[in-house]
Amino acid sequence: MSDKNVRYKHNRLQQLRGFYYAAQEGSVSKAADRMFLSQPSVSLQIQALERELGASLFDRNGPKIELTHEGKLLYELAQPLVEGFAGIDESFQAQRNQVERGRLQIAAGGSTLQYVLPTFVERFVREHPGIDLKLQNVTGHEGLELLRAGEVDFCVGPLLDITEDIKFHPIVEYEPVLIMPKGHELAKRKRILPRHISRFPLILPPRHLSTWRQVEFVFAQEQLPYEVRLEVGGWEVIKRYVELGLGVSIVMSICITGNENLDVRPVGEHFPKRTYGVVWRKNKQLSPQARGFIRVMDPALADTLERKGRRE
């Protein structure tokens, strides 16, 4: 195939547009006005199309043109293509912000899924029933790996280490509390210090999770020895073993319902609060579905992300 023919094929859509609008208007000059081109440019497009197809598309009678039989056939074939192309911008703008369909994948830890997200998920699912929502139960490290690999839209949870490629926006914050079996001697103290807690065996989540790191940091600062008697996952499990008298634990206030057979005391003076928020990749535009979920959690953040997306 010659370079000339390749060039014609590359310009085929533009040629078809020139032909189609000329047929609609019954005039090459009016088609040119519609396309914001000169009349000779559109005439050359139509002539090139006729040469390539080996067909005469118009009967010409001075400035007036009429479709030939072959021209009518091509007009019918070209109509959906040209009209579809003309509507691409409008369809794209309509669908780019479409939140009612699509898929959304969120990574979060077990405690976040159980205590933080349910209210937000319930509202989002009720308002957007057409969204296929998938919640992945992972550790914080695993969630970041999925985020960087593009396998989830964003993560929700606490973030202790913020790296250059990650953004974290806080949503909610909870106080740490010490939980003990009913009647425990620590519950009688007006003020509970880390040195008081370190005398008793602890029940903590696995050491690769953030709670262990925070507790370890506080005792290390105070240069206090401590014993972890049980290492178990999930605050509900931890509460159960504390109720059985096997140790004490430090958990976040969100997991306390008031129905537990426990003594509970705040220890936020000595142990860090837990901030849960949205984690996403820098320089990656979030989907409309993702922004829709974030809007349920924090409307102001969603507005900021949408403005940023429009600027980019």
N, C-alpha and C positions, 0 to 999 in steps of 0.2 A: 504494500500500500504506500502511495507517495505521501510526502510530507504535507502536500496540499490537501489530500483527502483526509489525513489525520486531523489537520486543522479544522476542516469542515465539521468532522464528527465531534470535535471538542466544542464547537460552537452550535451544535444541533439545537439545544434548548433555546438559545437566543434566536436562532433562525425560525424555529417553530413559533416563538412568541410573536415575532414580526409578522409571520404569515397569519397566525390566528387573529391578532388584533386588526390586521388589514382586512381580513374576511369579515370580522364583526362590524367594522366601521364602513366597509365598502370603499375605503380610501387609504392609500399608503401614507399620505401626509397626516391624516388624522391618527393613524396607528403610530407614526413617529412622534406626534405630540403626546400621545398616551404613554409612550416609552421614554420620553425625554431625550429623543435622538433626532438627528437630522433626517429629512425625507430620503436623501440619497443613501444613507446608511441602511435604512430599512429596505429600500429597493434592492440593494446589494445582497442583503441577507436572504430575501425571497428568491432572487436569481440563483444564488449559490445553492439553496435548497432544491430548486427545480433541476439544476444541473446534476446534483448528487443523486436525486431520486429518478432522474431521467423522465420527468413528467412536467406537463404544463399545468399549473395550478390555478391560473386566472385567465379569463378572457378579458382583454383590455380594450376599452373603447374610450380613448382619450384619458381623462383623469378618473373615469369611472371604471371599476373592476368588478367582475363577477366570478364566482367559483366555477371551475370546470367540474366534470364528473369526478375526475381524480382529486381535484381540490376538495370537493365535498367529502370524499372518503377520508382524506387526510385530516380535514377539519374535525370529523367525528372522533378520529383516533387521537388527535392532539388535545382535544378539549379537556379530558380529565387531567392530563399531564400539566398543561399550562395553568388551568384553574387551581390545581393542587399546589403548584409552585407559588402561585400568587397568594395563596392562603397560608403559606408556611409561617411567615412572620407572626400572623395573628394566632395561629394554632400553637406555635412555640411559646408565645407570651402567655397564652391561656393555660398551657399545660405545665410550664416551668414552675408555676406557683400552685399547682394542683395538689392539694393535701388529701383528697378524698380517696385516692387509689394509690397503690404502690406498696413498698415493703420497707420496714424499719427494723434494724437490728441494734440492740443495746446490750452492752456487757456490764455486769455488776456482780458484786460479791453476795454471798448468802444473806448476810445481815441487811444489806441494802435492799435486796429483793424482798425480804420478809417484812422489814419494818419501815423503810423509807419510801419505796416506790409504789406500794399498793394503791394509795389514794390517787396518785398521779396517773397510774396505769388505768384504773377504773374510769376516771374522767375522760382520758384520751380515747379509750376503746368505745365509750358511750358516744362521744362526739364524732369519732372517725371510724365507724364500723367497717369501712372498706379497706382499711390499712391492715396488711399482714404483719403483725408485730411479733418479733422473736426476742425473748430475753435469755441471755446466756449467763449461766451461773459459773463465774470464774474468779480466780484470785486477782488482786490488783495488777500483779506482774503479767499474768496471762491476758488480762483485759487490754493492757497497753500493747502487748504483742499483736493482738487481734486488731486493735485500732491502727497501728502502724502498717499492718498488712492489708488494710482496707476491707477487712471482713466484718467489721461493725461500724455503724455510723458514729457512735460516741459511747463513752462509758459514764457510769454514775457511781460515785463512791467517794471515800476519803482519798486524798492524794498527799503523801508525805514528801515525795521527791518530784519536783517539777523540772523537767528538762527543757531544752531550747525548742524542741519540736512540738511541745505539748502546751495547751492552754487549759487552765482550770478556773472555773467560775463557781464560787460557793453559793449554795442554795439554803441549806439548813444546818444548824449547829446544835449539838447535844452535850450535856454535862456528864462527866464520868461519875459513877456511884459505886460504892462498896456494898456488895451483897453478902449476907451472912445467914446462917441458920437462925431461926427464931430463938431469942433468948441468949444469943452469943454475947460474950463478955465485952466485945468491942462496941456493941450497940449501946452500952451504958455510958460510954465516954461522951463528953460534950464536944470534944475536938479529937478527931482521929488523924494521927500523923503517919507518914510512911514507916517510921520505926515501929509503930504499934502493929501495922499490917504485916510487916516482914516476919513477925514472930509466929505467924500461922501459915499452914500449907495453902498454896494457891491452886486454883483451878483456872486454867487459861486456854484460849484458842491455840491452835498450832503455832509454833514459833516463827513460821514464815509470814504470818499475818501481822497487821499493824499493831494490834492490841499488845501482843507480847513485846514488840520493840519499844512501845511507849512505857510499859511497866518496867521493863529492864532498864531503860534510860533513867527513870526516876530513882530506882534503887541504886543504880551505879553512881548517880550524882550525890546521893546521901551516903554512899559507901556502906550500904546495908546488904548483908547476906539474905537470901530468900530461897524458898523451896517451892518448886512446882510439883504438886503431887499428881495432878491429872492434866493431861493435854488433850482436849476434846474440841470438836468443831461445833459451832452453833450456840448462840446464847440461850436458847431454850434448853438444850442439853446441859449446858453449864449451870443454869438455874436449878435444874432437877438434882444434879449431884451436890450442889451447895445445900439444897433443902435436906438432903440425906445426911448432912453433917460431915462431908468428906473434905471440906476446905472452904475458903472464902474466895471471892473473885471481884474483879473490877470490870464493869460493863458500862455501856452507855444507857442513859436514862430512857431512851426511846423504847427499850425492850421491857421496861417495867410497866405492868398493867395494873398493879395494885391487888391482884388476885393471888399472888405468890405467897407461899408460906415462908417468908423471908423478912429479915430486918434489912432496911436499905438506908444508907447514909451518903450524902454528897461528899465527894473528895476532889472537887474541881479546884480547890486551893492548891493542891499538890500534883494532880495528874492532869494532862492536857485534855481540853475539850476535843470533840470529834466533829469536824466540818465535812459535810457531804455536798458534793457539787457535780457539775457536768465537766467532763474531760473530753476534749477533741483535739484534732491535729491542727496546728497552725498552717496557714496557706492552703487549707482545703475547705472549699465551700460546702456547707451542709445542705442536704436535700430539703425540699419543702416539708417532707414527712418528719425529718429530724427537727426542723425548726418548729413544726407544729407541736411536737411533744415538749420541746423546751418552752414553748409559749405556755403550756399548761403548768410547768414548773416555775417559770420566771418570765412574765410577759416583757419586762424591760430588756432582759438579755435577748429575747427573740427579736425585738424591734432593732436592737443594735446589730445583730447578725444579719438581718434582712437589709438594713441600710448599707452595711459593709459589702454584702453580696451585690447590691445594685451598683455600688461604686466600682467594683471589680469587673 
